[in-house]
Amino acid sequence: MEADRHIQARFVTRQPKYAVPDVPYSIPVNVSYPELSNLIKSVLKETNGQVSNGFDFLVAGEFVRSSLLEHLEAKGVSTESVIEVEYLEEFPPPNARDSLQHDDWVSSVHGSNEWFLSGCYDNSVHIWTKDGTSVFNFAAHTGPVKAVRWLTVDYPTCSFVTASHDQTIVVWEWNIESNATECVGICRGHERSVDCIAIDEHHKWLASGSHDNMLKIWSLTNDENHIEIAETQRKRLKSDGRGVATKTPIGTLAGHQEAITAVQWTGWNELCTASSDHTIRLWDVELGGMKSQLAGTKNFLDVSYSPLNNLLVSGSGDRHVRLWDPRSKEGSLIKTVFTSHTNWVSCVRWSTTSEYHFISEIGRAHV
């Protein structure tokens, strides 16, 4: 009978303190991953006294989330030879420490060491302390706020950028002592909602993606000589009558066929965008054109780049998270597909300190 079948498995780990003896173990073929975790914990307790809350298991490069037999059959792994099972300490799911109330949907959040911003569909922007205390909120736009990003965080004045469904991007200064904000610049040029923005590491350039399918580049300084962009249009500054500078883009990069949903700088002159047209594109800002394109089968909702490993991770409408190596010259550009989510993946972010960890969120607010 199937339930009586056993297979030989060899357990390996990259965490030496949780290593078990390197010998084959006979285990039921229909064992579940929680049962595998209990097995490793019991062996560890007997051999070296190490204790862990639990373990996750990988076979053939993917986490086991069903019975071992179902996983082996899905991956086409034979049960006639010894199976190598890699295991690692299980990370418990995050617990919500607080709930910060807004009057409408929250579209974007961005944090610094001391403060974080949130943008809301009621046209407002909120400033919070890192422990969740509301410091300031105000009506920043005439339409829903779609993206927020800190520009500088200094004392006594901080600056940040907001983008909106009202087709504008606004640069703000926040005086911490007086707890007041002032608009210091408005970027106009998009013809539909501005849905995503990214600031380069030197805080000199702003990139924006819009529902008008266009990627636009803006200068955040009054000096236009930092970079050469292959477009005759240069930044122009004019007053809106209130002394606020209105900026027009110094570069427009066209190519996407549908809305741009995410944008990120991947180098001093390179940008990455994700779109509802089922593509991720890399752009050469200096030459003003597309460098390469990664094609998918569903709309991409977010993309994140890690400078620690030069890899991209994407979330899309097909519920999958994909790991990409856009610079690969051999084999598939998709290195791994993560399939644990049950709804469209709306947000992905790499860890800033580890090349092995990222976080993903689905549309129903599950992480």
C-alpha positions in Angstrom: 0.0 0.0 0.0 1.1 3.6 -0.7 0.9 4.6 3.0 3.4 1.8 3.8 6.0 2.8 1.3 9.3 4.3 2.6 12.0 6.1 0.8 15.6 6.9 1.6 16.3 10.6 2.3 19.5 12.4 3.2 19.1 15.7 5.1 21.5 18.6 4.4 21.6 22.2 5.7 23.7 25.3 5.3 23.2 26.1 9.0 25.9 24.1 10.8 24.4 24.3 14.3 21.3 22.5 13.0 23.2 19.7 11.1 22.1 16.1 11.6 24.3 13.0 11.0 25.0 12.6 7.3 23.3 9.2 6.8 20.2 8.1 4.9 16.9 8.1 6.8 14.0 5.8 5.9 10.8 7.9 6.0 7.2 7.3 4.8 6.7 8.5 1.2 3.6 10.4 2.1 5.1 12.3 5.0 4.1 16.0 5.3 6.6 18.9 5.9 5.4 19.5 9.5 6.2 15.8 10.1 9.6 16.2 8.5 10.2 19.2 10.9 9.3 17.1 13.9 11.8 14.4 12.7 14.7 16.9 12.4 13.9 18.4 15.8 13.8 15.0 17.5 17.2 14.0 15.9 18.7 17.3 16.9 17.5 16.9 20.5 19.1 13.5 20.7 22.4 14.4 19.0 23.4 18.0 20.1 20.6 19.4 22.1 19.8 22.2 19.6 16.2 23.5 19.7 14.3 25.3 17.0 10.7 26.3 16.5 10.7 24.4 13.2 12.2 23.9 9.8 11.3 24.4 6.1 12.4 21.9 3.5 13.5 22.2 -0.2 13.5 19.4 -2.7 14.6 20.0 -6.3 15.0 23.7 -5.5 11.5 24.4 -4.2 9.9 24.4 -0.8 7.8 21.4 0.1 4.2 22.5 0.8 2.4 19.2 0.2 3.2 15.6 1.1 6.7 14.6 0.1 5.3 12.1 -2.5 3.1 14.8 -4.2 6.1 17.1 -4.3 8.4 14.5 -5.8 5.8 13.6 -8.5 5.3 17.3 -9.4 9.0 17.8 -9.8 9.6 14.5 -11.6 12.0 13.2 -9.0 12.5 9.4 -8.8 11.9 7.7 -5.5 14.1 4.8 -6.3 17.3 6.5 -5.2 18.3 8.5 -2.1 16.5 11.8 -2.1 18.5 14.9 -1.0 16.4 17.1 1.2 17.7 20.5 2.2 16.3 22.2 5.3 16.6 25.6 7.0 15.3 27.2 10.1 11.7 28.3 9.7 10.9 32.0 10.0 7.7 32.6 11.9 5.1 34.8 10.1 5.3 38.5 11.1 2.9 39.8 13.7 1.2 43.1 13.3 2.4 45.5 16.1 -0.1 48.3 15.4 -2.8 49.4 13.0 -2.5 53.0 11.7 -5.9 54.2 10.6 -6.6 56.1 7.4 -9.9 57.3 6.0 -9.4 55.5 2.7 -7.1 53.0 0.9 -3.4 53.3 1.6 -1.6 53.3 -1.8 2.1 53.7 -0.8 4.4 53.7 2.3 8.0 54.7 2.5 10.2 54.7 5.7 13.4 56.3 6.9 15.3 55.7 10.1 13.0 58.0 12.1 9.9 58.6 10.1 7.7 57.1 7.5 5.3 58.4 4.9 1.9 57.1 3.8 -0.1 58.2 0.8 -3.9 57.7 0.8 -6.7 57.6 -1.8 -8.4 60.5 0.0 -5.7 62.8 -1.5 -3.7 63.0 1.8 -0.2 62.3 2.9 0.6 61.3 6.5 3.9 61.5 8.4 4.4 59.0 11.3 7.1 58.3 13.8 8.6 54.8 13.6 6.6 53.7 16.6 3.3 54.6 14.8 2.5 58.0 16.3 0.8 60.4 13.8 2.9 63.6 13.4 1.3 65.4 10.5 -1.2 64.9 7.7 -2.4 67.2 4.9 -4.2 67.3 1.6 -1.3 66.9 -0.8 -3.1 66.6 -4.2 -6.5 67.0 -5.9 -6.6 63.3 -6.6 -5.6 60.0 -4.9 -2.0 59.9 -3.8 -0.4 56.9 -5.6 3.3 57.1 -4.5 5.4 58.7 -1.8 9.2 58.8 -1.3 11.6 60.5 1.1 14.1 62.7 -0.6 16.2 63.9 2.3 15.8 63.4 6.0 17.7 66.0 8.0 17.1 68.3 10.9 15.3 70.6 11.0 14.0 70.2 7.4 13.1 67.1 5.5 12.0 66.7 1.9 9.9 64.2 0.1 8.1 63.6 -3.2 4.5 62.6 -3.9 2.8 61.4 -7.1 -0.9 61.4 -7.8 -3.8 60.5 -9.9 -4.1 64.2 -10.7 -1.1 63.7 -13.1 1.4 65.7 -11.0 4.5 65.0 -8.9 5.1 67.4 -6.1 8.3 68.0 -4.1 7.7 69.0 -0.5 9.7 70.4 2.4 8.6 69.5 6.0 9.9 71.7 8.8 10.1 69.5 11.9 10.2 72.4 14.4 7.1 74.2 13.0 5.5 70.9 11.8 4.5 72.5 8.5 4.9 71.5 4.9 5.7 73.7 1.9 5.4 72.8 -1.8 8.8 73.7 -3.4 8.3 72.2 -6.9 5.7 70.7 -9.2 6.5 68.3 -12.0 4.0 68.4 -14.9 4.2 66.3 -18.1 2.2 63.1 -17.7 -1.2 62.8 -19.3 -2.7 60.3 -16.9 -2.2 59.1 -13.3 1.3 59.0 -12.1 1.5 55.6 -10.3 5.1 55.0 -9.3 8.3 57.1 -8.7 11.9 56.3 -7.9 14.8 58.5 -6.8 18.4 57.7 -7.7 21.0 57.1 -4.9 22.5 60.6 -5.2 19.1 62.3 -4.9 19.6 64.2 -8.2 17.2 62.4 -10.5 13.6 61.3 -10.3 12.0 58.7 -12.5 8.2 58.3 -12.9 5.9 55.8 -14.5 2.3 56.5 -15.5 -0.9 55.2 -16.7 -0.1 57.0 -20.0 2.5 54.2 -20.6 5.4 56.7 -20.4 8.6 56.7 -18.3 9.8 60.2 -17.6 13.0 61.5 -16.0 13.1 64.7 -13.9 16.0 66.7 -12.4 15.7 67.3 -8.6 18.4 70.0 -8.7 19.0 73.2 -10.6 22.1 71.8 -12.2 21.5 70.0 -15.5 25.0 68.8 -16.1 25.1 65.6 -14.0 24.1 63.4 -16.9 23.5 63.6 -20.6 20.2 62.3 -21.8 19.6 61.6 -25.5 16.7 64.0 -26.0 16.7 67.6 -27.2 14.2 68.6 -24.6 15.8 70.1 -21.5 14.4 71.0 -18.1 12.6 74.3 -18.0 11.6 76.1 -14.8 8.7 78.4 -14.6 6.6 79.9 -11.9 3.0 78.9 -11.2 2.2 82.5 -10.0 2.8 81.6 -6.3 6.6 81.3 -6.6 6.5 77.5 -6.9 8.8 76.1 -9.6 7.1 74.0 -12.2 9.4 71.4 -13.8 9.0 69.6 -17.1 10.7 66.3 -17.8 14.2 66.2 -19.2 13.6 62.9 -20.8 10.7 60.7 -21.9 11.2 57.0 -22.6 8.4 55.3 -24.6 7.9 51.7 -25.3 5.4 50.1 -22.9 2.0 49.4 -24.4 0.1 49.7 -21.1 0.4 51.4 -17.7 3.8 51.3 -15.9 3.2 49.9 -12.5 6.7 50.0 -11.0 10.0 51.8 -11.6 13.4 51.4 -9.9 16.9 52.7 -10.5 19.3 49.7 -11.1 22.4 51.9 -11.7 23.4 55.5 -12.1 22.2 55.5 -15.7 19.8 52.4 -15.8 16.2 52.0 -14.9 13.9 49.0 -14.6 10.2 49.2 -15.1 7.3 46.8 -14.8 4.0 47.1 -16.7 0.5 45.8 -17.3 1.7 44.9 -20.8 3.2 41.7 -19.4 6.8 43.0 -19.7 9.7 44.2 -17.5 12.1 46.5 -19.3 15.6 47.8 -18.6 16.4 51.3 -19.9 19.6 53.1 -20.7 18.9 56.6 -19.4 22.1 58.1 -21.0 21.2 56.8 -24.5 17.5 57.3 -24.0 16.4 53.8 -25.1 15.5 50.3 -24.0 18.3 47.9 -23.3 16.4 44.6 -22.8 12.9 43.2 -22.2 11.7 40.4 -19.9 8.4 38.9 -21.0 5.7 37.3 -18.9 2.2 35.9 -19.4 0.3 38.2 -17.0 0.4 41.8 -15.9 3.4 42.7 -13.7 2.3 44.7 -10.6 5.7 45.3 -9.0 9.5 44.7 -9.4 12.4 45.1 -7.0 16.2 45.1 -7.7 18.9 44.1 -5.2 22.3 45.7 -5.6 23.7 42.9 -3.4 23.1 40.1 -5.9 22.0 42.1 -9.1 18.8 40.1 -9.3 15.2 41.2 -9.9 12.1 39.8 -8.1 8.7 40.5 -9.6 5.1 40.1 -8.6 2.3 39.6 -11.1 -1.4 38.9 -11.6 -0.9 35.2 -11.9 -0.1 34.8 -8.1 3.6 34.0 -8.7 6.8 35.6 -7.6 9.6 35.3 -10.0 13.4 35.6 -9.6 15.2 37.0 -12.6 18.8 37.4 -13.7 18.5 40.0 -16.4 22.2 39.8 -17.2 22.3 36.1 -17.8 23.7 35.0 -21.1 23.0 31.3 -20.8 19.7 29.5 -20.0 16.5 31.0 -18.7 16.4 34.5 -17.4 13.9 33.2 -14.8 15.9 31.5 -12.0 13.1 30.5 -9.6 9.3 30.7 -9.4 7.7 31.0 -6.0 4.2 29.7 -5.9 2.9 30.0 -2.3 0.5 32.9 -2.8 -3.2 32.4 -3.6 -4.0 35.9 -5.1 -2.2 38.4 -7.3 1.1 39.7 -5.9 0.9 43.4 -5.5 4.2 44.3 -3.9 7.7 42.8 -3.6 10.8 44.2 -1.9 14.4 42.9 -1.5 16.0 43.1 1.9 18.6 45.9 2.0 21.0 43.8 4.2 20.6 40.3 2.8 21.0 39.0 -0.7 18.8 36.0 0.1 15.7 37.5 1.6 12.8 39.5 0.1 9.2 40.1 1.1 6.0 39.8 -1.0 2.4 40.9 -0.4 -0.8 39.8 -2.1 -3.8 42.0 -2.9 -5.7 41.0 0.2 -2.9 42.4 2.5 -1.3 39.1 3.3 2.5 39.0 3.6 
